[in-house]
Amino acid sequence: MENIAVIGAGTMGNGIAHVFAQKGFKVQLIDAQAPALEKAMATIEKNLDRQISKQTITTEDKASTLSNIQLSNSIEQGVAHADLVIEAATENAEIKKKIFASLDQYAKPNCILATNTSSISIGELAAATKRPTLVIGMHFMNPVPIMKLVEIINGEATAASITDSIVALTKKIDKIPCVVKDAPGFIANRILMPMINEAIHAFSEGISDAATIDQIMKLGMAHPMGPLQLADYIGLDVCKNIMTIMEEGFNNSKYAPAALLVKMVEQGKLGVKTGEGFYKY
Ligand SMILES: NC(=O)c1ccc[n+]([C@@H]2O[C@H](COP(=O)([O-])OP(=O)(O)OC[C@H]3O[C@@H](n4cnc5c(N)ncnc54)[C@H](O)[C@@H]3O)[C@@H](O)[C@H]2O)c1
């Protein structure tokens, strides 16, 4: 695999493009919105500069990384030569199904189609294509250049040889692959989100204040960040959506988003991105 196309140049897409380009892959970074592409390149440059100041890369590495990235606002042109497409567009099943249908139309017949979705079923996205054996989940963590884990999700139809290729590729970019089956929330969010939700229940019952709840989990469980602060960073809307997808997917009310979480989302208190969540920013 030499040519990688990344669909969506937001938070995750720019990080995924950065990591592959730095490892010498040719990357097409594709977004429907031109400003998103400009912002992504500025972010990648800023993150490369940070790596230079930490002396983990040289100025030559920065130049070669940037020269490996091409920008495009057309899926048709951007994926034409890709060996692998990684879709990192907005977390919305309808948007992603449309993207997968057009990837199937325009990508080479043997091109692998991966998705960075946090919660949408791989099988559902594979069903939008005529190549379900070549569809797989590649769930990177934020911030991509720093976090080592890639959760690899096998759809029911994913061919074993495709999983093997993606596992090998993940190691090649210095990440650690962990392979799981396709189920609501996969593993990372299935365990993380109920913990965050439970912290919100405890907070709303007045058992303790946000800072103390977070401190207990940091000191007691060696978590680098407490669950309420982490929820603010992830975005409370994202947390609520993932809980709802698990509640519906498992048909089990134990995954119902906490009433306070729903209320805060309705009030537009989404965490860091809106300046207020469990903390003020
Ligand atoms: N943000 C995280 O912490 C995180 C972590 C792991 C996985 N994810 C997943 O990664 C994916 C992307 O998340 P994000 O946080 O980067 O989102 P984001 O909103 O920052 O970026 C999404 C980008 O997709 C673009 N886009 C939307 N529709 C498109 C289309 N049809 N064609 C091309 N581009 C399109 C948007 O213009 C936007 O720039 C989601 O599936 C999300 O669940 C996010």
The ligand as an SDF file (V2000), in Angstrom:
LIG
                    3D

 44 48  0  0  0  0  0  0  0  0999 V2000
  -13.0160   13.5610   17.5100 N   0  0  0  0  0  0  0  0  0  0  0  0
  -12.6730   12.4440   18.1450 C   0  0  0  0  0  0  0  0  0  0  0  0
  -12.1650   12.4680   19.2720 O   0  0  0  0  0  0  0  0  0  0  0  0
  -12.8620   11.1130   17.4700 C   0  0  0  0  0  0  0  0  0  0  0  0
  -12.1730   10.0000   17.9630 C   0  0  0  0  0  0  0  0  0  0  0  0
  -12.2800    8.7810   17.2920 C   0  0  0  0  0  0  0  0  0  0  0  0
  -13.0990    8.6850   16.1770 C   0  0  0  0  0  0  0  0  0  0  0  0
  -13.7990    9.7800   15.7250 N   0  0  0  0  0  0  0  0  0  0  0  0
  -14.6200    9.6370   14.5310 C   0  0  0  0  0  0  0  0  0  0  0  0
  -13.9150   10.2240   13.4330 O   0  0  0  0  0  0  0  0  0  0  0  0
  -14.8490   10.7450   12.4930 C   0  0  0  0  0  0  0  0  0  0  0  0
  -14.5560   12.2140   12.2490 C   0  0  0  0  0  0  0  0  0  0  0  0
  -14.6630   12.8910   13.4640 O   0  0  0  0  0  0  0  0  0  0  0  0
  -14.0400   14.3530   13.6660 P   0  0  0  0  0  0  0  0  0  0  0  0
  -14.0740   14.6150   15.1350 O   0  0  0  0  0  0  0  0  0  0  0  0
  -12.7640   14.4450   12.9220 O   0  0  0  0  0  0  0  0  0  0  0  0
  -15.1430   15.2400   12.9360 O   0  0  0  0  0  0  0  0  0  0  0  0
  -15.0280   16.7530   12.3930 P   0  0  0  0  0  0  0  0  0  0  0  0
  -16.3770   17.3140   12.4720 O   0  0  0  0  0  0  0  0  0  0  0  0
  -13.8850   17.4510   13.0520 O   0  0  0  0  0  0  0  0  0  0  0  0
  -14.6180   16.5650   10.8420 O   0  0  0  0  0  0  0  0  0  0  0  0
  -15.4500   15.9510    9.9210 C   0  0  0  0  0  0  0  0  0  0  0  0
  -15.1090   16.5020    8.5420 C   0  0  0  0  0  0  0  0  0  0  0  0
  -15.8370   15.7310    7.5640 O   0  0  0  0  0  0  0  0  0  0  0  0
  -16.1810   16.6040    6.5150 C   0  0  0  0  0  0  0  0  0  0  0  0
  -17.2470   16.0080    5.7150 N   0  0  0  0  0  0  0  0  0  0  0  0
  -18.5570   15.8590    6.0590 C   0  0  0  0  0  0  0  0  0  0  0  0
  -19.2300   15.2740    5.0440 N   0  0  0  0  0  0  0  0  0  0  0  0
  -18.3190   15.0370    4.0580 C   0  0  0  0  0  0  0  0  0  0  0  0
  -18.4070   14.4660    2.7650 C   0  0  0  0  0  0  0  0  0  0  0  0
  -19.5640   14.0080    2.2810 N   0  0  0  0  0  0  0  0  0  0  0  0
  -17.2930   14.3900    2.0100 N   0  0  0  0  0  0  0  0  0  0  0  0
  -16.1070   14.8620    2.4880 C   0  0  0  0  0  0  0  0  0  0  0  0
  -15.9750   15.4250    3.7040 N   0  0  0  0  0  0  0  0  0  0  0  0
  -17.0680   15.5060    4.4880 C   0  0  0  0  0  0  0  0  0  0  0  0
  -16.5640   17.8960    7.2120 C   0  0  0  0  0  0  0  0  0  0  0  0
  -16.4960   19.0050    6.3100 O   0  0  0  0  0  0  0  0  0  0  0  0
  -15.5110   17.9610    8.3300 C   0  0  0  0  0  0  0  0  0  0  0  0
  -14.3820   18.7170    7.9330 O   0  0  0  0  0  0  0  0  0  0  0  0
  -16.2340   10.4840   13.0660 C   0  0  0  0  0  0  0  0  0  0  0  0
  -16.7270    9.2850   12.5270 O   0  0  0  0  0  0  0  0  0  0  0  0
  -15.9580   10.3330   14.5600 C   0  0  0  0  0  0  0  0  0  0  0  0
  -16.9080    9.5300   15.2100 O   0  0  0  0  0  0  0  0  0  0  0  0
  -13.6810   10.9980   16.3450 C   0  0  0  0  0  0  0  0  0  0  0  0
  1  2  1  0
  2  3  2  0
  2  4  1  0
  4  5  1  0
  4 44  2  0
  5  6  2  0
  6  7  1  0
  7  8  2  0
  8  9  1  0
  8 44  1  0
  9 10  1  0
  9 42  1  0
 10 11  1  0
 11 12  1  0
 11 40  1  0
 12 13  1  0
 13 14  1  0
 14 15  2  0
 14 16  1  0
 14 17  1  0
 17 18  1  0
 18 19  2  0
 18 20  1  0
 18 21  1  0
 21 22  1  0
 22 23  1  0
 23 24  1  0
 23 38  1  0
 24 25  1  0
 25 26  1  0
 25 36  1  0
 26 27  1  0
 26 35  1  0
 27 28  2  0
 28 29  1  0
 29 30  1  0
 29 35  2  0
 30 31  1  0
 30 32  2  0
 32 33  1  0
 33 34  2  0
 34 35  1  0
 36 37  1  0
 36 38  1  0
 38 39  1  0
 40 41  1  0
 40 42  1  0
 42 43  1  0
M  CHG  2   8   1  16  -1
M  END
$$$$
